[in-house]
Amino acid sequence: MDATDASQVEAPKRLQGKRGNDHDRAIASMLRQARTSRGVSQPQLAFLIGCSFQQVQKYESGSNRISAGRLVSIARALKMDIAEFFGDLPALSSGPTLQAEELRFIRAYRSISAKQARSLDALVAALEAYGDVNAA
């Protein structure tokens, strides 16, 4: 086999699965976007999650995969819901998934007072009584 055939060769079994896939790259991109939108530098995030800023660079570039535990730490450090990292990824299950607008409503609902929640519940009940809420 000559050098031109090298690109056709699969990675050895021991290396397969260690490289990032499309989902890993999407999460890496979301990490960078979330960090920069919150005004947090790579060294600051590294300090908050207990690693080097070089490791944060590798996470954001997608060259290193982010473990579940580390992703939880990152979400806490950036004060965000871990589900935001998976927002644009296709669902892995056949069950119902929430749309971005539904997630926004849920986040907003979690931030309102108990009195506002009761008022919102009354509004939903009134809409249900008026007609089919699911009708578009």
ChimeraX attribute file (.defattr): number of C-alpha atoms within 10 A of each C-alpha:
attribute: neighborCount
match mode: 1-to-1
recipient: residues
	/A:1	5
	/A:2	5
	/A:3	7
	/A:4	7
	/A:5	8
	/A:6	9
	/A:7	8
	/A:8	8
	/A:9	7
	/A:10	9
	/A:11	11
	/A:12	7
	/A:13	8
	/A:14	7
	/A:15	9
	/A:16	10
	/A:17	9
	/A:18	11
	/A:19	12
	/A:20	16
	/A:21	11
	/A:22	10
	/A:23	15
	/A:24	19
	/A:25	18
	/A:26	18
	/A:27	23
	/A:28	25
	/A:29	17
	/A:30	18
	/A:31	22
	/A:32	18
	/A:33	13
	/A:34	19
	/A:35	20
	/A:36	12
	/A:37	10
	/A:38	10
	/A:39	10
	/A:40	15
	/A:41	14
	/A:42	19
	/A:43	15
	/A:44	16
	/A:45	19
	/A:46	19
	/A:47	14
	/A:48	14
	/A:49	18
	/A:50	12
	/A:51	13
	/A:52	15
	/A:53	16
	/A:54	12
	/A:55	16
	/A:56	25
	/A:57	17
	/A:58	15
	/A:59	21
	/A:60	24
	/A:61	16
	/A:62	21
	/A:63	16
	/A:64	18
	/A:65	20
	/A:66	20
	/A:67	10
	/A:68	10
	/A:69	9
	/A:70	14
	/A:71	17
	/A:72	17
	/A:73	17
	/A:74	24
	/A:75	20
	/A:76	14
	/A:77	17
	/A:78	20
	/A:79	11
	/A:80	13
	/A:81	13
	/A:82	16
	/A:83	11
	/A:84	16
	/A:85	20
	/A:86	14
	/A:87	16
	/A:88	14
	/A:89	12
	/A:90	9
	/A:91	12
	/A:92	7
	/A:93	7
	/A:94	6
	/A:95	6
	/A:96	7
	/A:97	12
	/A:98	11
	/A:99	10
	/A:100	12
	/A:101	9
	/A:102	11
	/A:103	15
	/A:104	12
	/A:105	11
	/A:106	12
	/A:107	12
	/A:108	10
	/A:109	14
	/A:110	11
	/A:111	11
	/A:112	11
	/A:113	10
	/A:114	11
	/A:115	9
	/A:116	12
	/A:117	14
	/A:118	11
	/A:119	12
	/A:120	14
	/A:121	12
	/A:122	12
	/A:123	12
	/A:124	13
	/A:125	12
	/A:126	12
	/A:127	12
	/A:128	12
	/A:129	10
	/A:130	9
	/A:131	9
	/A:132	9
	/A:133	12
	/A:134	6
	/A:135	5
	/A:136	4
